[in-house]
Amino acid sequence: MKLQDKVAVVTGAGSGMGKAIAILYAQQGAKVVVSDINGESANALVEEIKLGGGEAMTVVANVAKEEDIQNLIDITVSAYGTVDVLVNNAGIMDNFEPAGEIEDDKWERIFAINTTSVMRSTRKVLPIFLAKEQGVIINIASAGGLYGARAGGAYTASKHAVVGFTKNTGFMYAKNGIRCNAIAPGAVETNISSSMTGVSEFGMGRIQPGLAINPGLGKPEDIAKVALFLASDDSSFVNGTVITADAGWTAY
């Protein structure tokens, strides 16, 4: 039980990687707060975790809203007394648009969910972590946050920002017992494509050759194992960095 009695908040936990992380954390003894904009899927996961002998609760939240993030952490502390692990997993995809095709409203929405929410939730838990000089933050970045040809301009920029924020946060609070790391998944079988509203022919045409060298799709459970490592004491000396989990795609 690597997370026995730890309190973990996972955003975007109703499906995909967030769901797999929540399940694995619960199996490892954590009390898991399953947060998602979709209350039905979040509640279903909580029931699944409880049937498996774990402990979990739902907090519906739209991470693009500051008040929802405040509420998420406040309810967690009210129910469980503290927060030990924060997993910023919620995210959406763009349509592979290059700069010339980006629309302001889509840019702003992608940044609100993928990037600003990460800052706000981190800002919210820091007083808790600082008071006890202990805490772990795990941000789900992307191979698109490390390289320029894995998505469109907006998604790529949003995830690059998450990587930079992760490194800065990890360094800033390293002497306060707080660790902040990111995971950069490659192609993983999730429903993130459901957030797409179409595909840029030009953008996809430019990116397509790189997709052809991808060794294969990962499972959400593959990313969950990395998230467990980063949340546990096994990674006690790992801080302010990014772990790439992509079967070797970016090694080419």
C-alpha positions in Angstrom: 0.0 0.0 0.0 2.2 2.8 -1.3 -0.5 5.5 -0.6 -2.0 4.3 2.6 -4.3 6.9 4.1 -3.1 9.6 1.7 -5.8 12.0 0.3 -5.5 12.3 -3.4 -7.5 14.7 -5.7 -7.7 13.7 -9.3 -9.2 16.1 -11.9 -10.8 14.8 -15.1 -11.1 11.4 -13.3 -14.4 10.3 -14.9 -12.6 8.6 -17.8 -9.3 7.8 -19.4 -6.0 8.4 -17.6 -7.7 10.1 -14.7 -10.0 7.2 -14.1 -7.1 4.7 -14.2 -5.1 6.9 -11.8 -8.0 7.1 -9.4 -8.5 3.4 -9.4 -4.9 2.6 -8.8 -4.5 5.1 -6.1 -7.5 3.7 -4.3 -6.1 0.2 -4.6 -2.9 1.5 -3.0 -4.8 2.8 0.0 -5.5 6.4 -0.9 -8.7 8.2 -0.2 -9.5 9.5 -3.7 -11.5 12.6 -4.6 -12.9 11.9 -8.1 -13.4 15.2 -9.8 -14.9 15.6 -13.2 -17.2 17.9 -15.1 -19.4 14.8 -15.8 -21.0 13.9 -12.5 -22.5 10.7 -13.8 -19.2 9.2 -14.8 -17.6 10.4 -11.6 -20.3 8.8 -9.5 -20.0 5.6 -11.4 -16.3 5.5 -10.7 -16.7 6.2 -7.0 -19.1 3.2 -6.8 -16.6 1.0 -8.7 -13.9 2.0 -6.3 -16.1 1.4 -3.2 -17.1 -2.0 -4.6 -13.4 -2.9 -4.8 -13.0 -2.0 -1.1 -11.5 1.5 -1.7 -12.6 4.9 -0.4 -13.6 7.7 -2.7 -16.0 10.6 -3.2 -17.2 12.7 -6.1 -16.8 16.5 -6.4 -18.2 17.8 -9.7 -16.0 20.6 -11.1 -15.4 22.5 -14.2 -11.7 23.3 -13.8 -12.0 26.3 -16.1 -13.8 28.0 -13.3 -11.9 29.4 -10.3 -14.8 28.9 -8.0 -15.1 25.2 -8.9 -11.4 24.7 -8.0 -11.8 26.5 -4.7 -14.9 24.3 -4.0 -13.0 21.1 -5.0 -10.2 21.6 -2.5 -12.5 23.0 0.3 -14.8 20.0 0.1 -11.8 17.7 0.1 -10.4 19.2 3.3 -13.8 19.3 4.9 -14.3 15.6 4.2 -10.8 14.2 4.7 -9.0 16.9 6.7 -6.2 17.6 4.2 -4.8 17.0 0.7 -1.6 15.0 0.1 -1.6 14.4 -3.6 -3.0 16.6 -6.4 -3.2 15.2 -9.9 -4.0 17.9 -12.6 -5.2 15.6 -15.3 -8.2 17.4 -16.8 -7.5 18.5 -20.4 -8.9 19.0 -23.9 -7.5 18.7 -27.4 -7.4 21.3 -30.2 -8.1 20.5 -33.9 -4.4 20.4 -35.0 -4.8 24.0 -36.2 -1.5 25.8 -37.0 -1.2 29.5 -35.9 -3.0 30.9 -38.9 -6.1 29.0 -38.2 -6.4 29.5 -34.4 -9.5 31.2 -33.2 -9.4 33.3 -30.0 -12.2 31.6 -28.1 -10.8 28.1 -28.7 -7.3 29.3 -27.7 -8.7 30.7 -24.5 -10.7 27.7 -23.6 -7.8 25.3 -24.2 -5.6 27.4 -22.0 -8.3 27.8 -19.3 -8.6 24.0 -19.0 -5.1 22.8 -19.8 -3.0 25.5 -18.2 -4.7 28.0 -16.0 -6.5 25.3 -14.0 -3.1 23.8 -13.2 -1.9 27.0 -11.8 -5.1 27.7 -9.8 -5.4 24.2 -8.2 -1.7 24.3 -7.4 -2.1 27.8 -5.8 -5.1 26.5 -3.8 -3.3 23.4 -2.3 0.0 25.2 -1.6 -1.0 26.6 1.8 -2.1 23.1 2.9 1.2 21.6 1.7 3.3 24.4 3.2 1.7 24.1 6.6 2.7 20.5 6.9 5.8 20.8 4.7 4.7 17.9 2.6 2.8 17.4 -0.6 2.9 16.1 -4.2 1.6 17.7 -7.4 1.5 15.7 -10.6 0.6 17.5 -13.8 -0.4 15.6 -16.9 1.5 17.3 -19.7 2.0 15.6 -23.1 4.6 14.8 -25.7 3.0 17.8 -27.2 4.5 19.8 -24.4 8.0 18.7 -25.3 7.9 18.8 -29.1 6.2 21.0 -31.7 4.5 18.5 -34.0 2.2 16.4 -31.8 -0.9 18.6 -32.0 -2.0 22.1 -33.1 -0.6 25.4 -31.9 -2.9 26.0 -29.0 -2.6 22.6 -27.4 1.1 22.5 -28.0 1.5 25.9 -26.3 -0.7 25.0 -23.4 1.2 21.9 -22.6 4.6 23.6 -23.0 3.3 26.1 -20.4 2.4 23.2 -18.1 5.9 21.8 -18.4 7.5 25.2 -17.5 5.1 25.7 -14.6 5.9 22.3 -13.3 9.6 22.9 -13.3 9.3 26.3 -11.7 7.0 25.0 -9.0 9.1 22.0 -8.2 12.2 24.2 -7.8 10.5 27.0 -5.9 9.1 24.7 -3.2 11.8 22.0 -3.1 13.0 23.0 0.4 9.5 23.0 1.7 8.9 19.2 1.3 6.8 19.7 -1.8 7.4 17.9 -5.1 5.9 18.8 -8.4 6.5 16.7 -11.5 4.8 16.1 -14.8 4.0 13.1 -17.0 4.3 13.5 -20.8 2.2 10.7 -22.3 2.4 9.9 -26.0 -0.6 8.4 -27.8 -2.9 6.9 -25.2 -6.3 5.3 -25.6 -8.6 7.9 -24.1 -11.6 9.9 -25.1 -9.8 13.2 -25.4 -10.6 13.3 -29.1 -14.2 13.8 -28.1 -13.2 17.4 -27.3 -12.3 18.0 -30.9 -14.7 19.7 -33.2 -13.0 18.9 -36.5 -9.5 18.5 -37.9 -7.4 21.0 -39.7 -6.4 19.4 -43.0 -3.2 21.5 -43.2 -2.2 20.8 -39.6 -2.9 17.1 -39.8 -1.1 16.9 -43.1 2.1 18.3 -41.5 1.9 16.1 -38.5 0.9 12.8 -40.1 4.4 11.7 -41.0 5.4 11.7 -37.3 2.3 9.7 -36.3 3.5 7.0 -38.6 6.6 6.3 -36.5 4.6 6.0 -33.2 5.4 2.5 -31.8 1.8 2.1 -30.6 -1.0 3.3 -28.4 -0.7 3.1 -24.6 -3.3 2.2 -22.1 -4.5 4.6 -19.4 -3.2 2.1 -16.9 0.3 2.6 -18.3 0.2 6.2 -17.3 -1.4 5.4 -14.0 1.6 3.4 -13.0 3.9 6.4 -13.6 1.5 8.6 -11.6 1.7 6.1 -8.7 5.5 6.2 -8.8 5.4 10.0 -8.7 2.9 10.1 -5.8 4.7 7.6 -3.7 7.9 7.7 -1.7 9.6 5.7 -4.4 10.1 9.0 -6.2 11.2 11.0 -3.1 14.2 12.5 -5.0 12.4 13.2 -8.2 11.2 16.8 -8.5 10.7 19.5 -11.0 11.0 17.2 -14.0 8.9 15.5 -16.7 8.7 11.7 -17.2 7.9 10.8 -20.8 5.7 7.7 -21.2 5.3 7.1 -24.9 6.8 3.7 -25.8 9.8 5.4 -27.3 7.9 7.6 -29.8 10.0 10.7 -29.0 13.3 8.8 -29.0 13.2 8.9 -32.8 
